[in-house]
Amino acid sequence: MFYENYVRLCNSVGKAPTAVATELGFQKSAVTRWKKGCQPTDATRSKIADYFGVTTEELCADAPARPSRAAVNGDDELTEYLEQLAARPELRMLFSVSKDATKADVEQAVAIIEALRRAREGS
């Protein structure tokens, strides 16, 4: 089930399986081997699971690694945030470094990101 779950997770973030593999530093031929039934190493599975924000057990489980979208605690917005954290490693990195931030730290970081976005957009 590894390959099926891997493809499903790739699709959930709108990326091709070979694109994700390349992004993670694997050769494109690895995806072909996985498709043919070769199992990746523990280290490879761990790297892929981290990328998608799932456990290696979920990645290799007989059941899909991500069930169909269901609201977390009935909160669609929270569900969307969690999906973004799972799909975008850069957001996980930002969240990781901000876990112990004060409210003022977060407000300052938001102001910086907004300024960067405005500069990029030429506003």
N, C-alpha and C positions, 0 to 999 in steps of 0.2 A: 504494500500500500504506500510505501515511501514515495514512489514516483507520482502516483495519482494525487497524493496530498501536496507534493511539491508543485505540481502543475496548477492545482486548485488555488494554492496560496499565491503563486505568480499571477494568475488571472485576477485574483482579488485586489492586487495592487496595480493592475493594468500593465504588467510587464511580461515579456516572453521568457520562458524558462532559460533559454541560452543567455539572454541579457542579464538576468539575475545571477546566473552562474559566473559570467564574465565579471560582473560587478564585484562578486565575492572573491575573485581571483582564481576561479577554476577554468579549465579549458572547456570550450564548447563541446568537445567530444565526451566530456563527463556526462552531460545530459543524455547523449545517445546511449552511453553505457547504462545509465540509470533506467532509461526507457526499456532497454533489453533485459532488465531484471538484476543487474549488478547493484549491490548495495554499497552506499558510500561508507567511508570510515567513520568511526565515532566522532573524530575531530571535525570532519566535513558536516556530518549531521548536526553537530553542536553549532557550527558557524551558521548553517542555514536556519536552524531553529531560532537562534539569536536574532538573525536578520528579520524574521517574520514575527518575532515576539511570541513564539510558542515553545513548548517543551519538546525535547527530542522524542518523548513518548507520543505526544500529539502528532508530531511530524510523521511518525512511522506507524501510527495506530491504524487498525482496520476501519475505524470510523473516520470521517473527514476531520482534518486538523482544525477546521473552523466550521462550526455549525452555521446554518443560515442565520442571517442577521436577526438577532433578538435583542430588544432593548435591555440594557443593564439596569436592574432595579426600576424598570419602567421609564428610564430616562434616555430618550433618543440622542440628546446632545452628548451625554456621557459616553454612550455607545460609540458615537462618531469620534470622540476624542481617543478612545481606546483603539479604535480601528486605525486611526492615523498614527498613533504611537507604535502599533504593530507593523504598519506598512512603511514607515519612514524612519530609518535609523537616526537621521539627524535630529528628529524631534525627540527620540528616546534619549539622545545625548544631551539635548537641551534640558529635558526634564530631569535627567540624572544629576546634572550639575546644579539644578535649581531646587532640589528637594529641601535643602536646609536654608534656603534664601528667606530673607525677611520680606515683608510686603513692600517695603521701600526698594529693596534689591530688585524684586520682580517688576515693579513699576518702572524703575530705571532701565532695566533690560528691555521692557516693552517699548519704551520711548526710543531706545537705540535702534531696535529692529524696525520700528515705524519710520525713523529717519533714514535708515538704509533703504527701505522699500521706496520711500519718496524720492530719494536720490537716484535710485535705479530707474524709476519711472519718469524721471525728469521733471518732477513737480516742484 
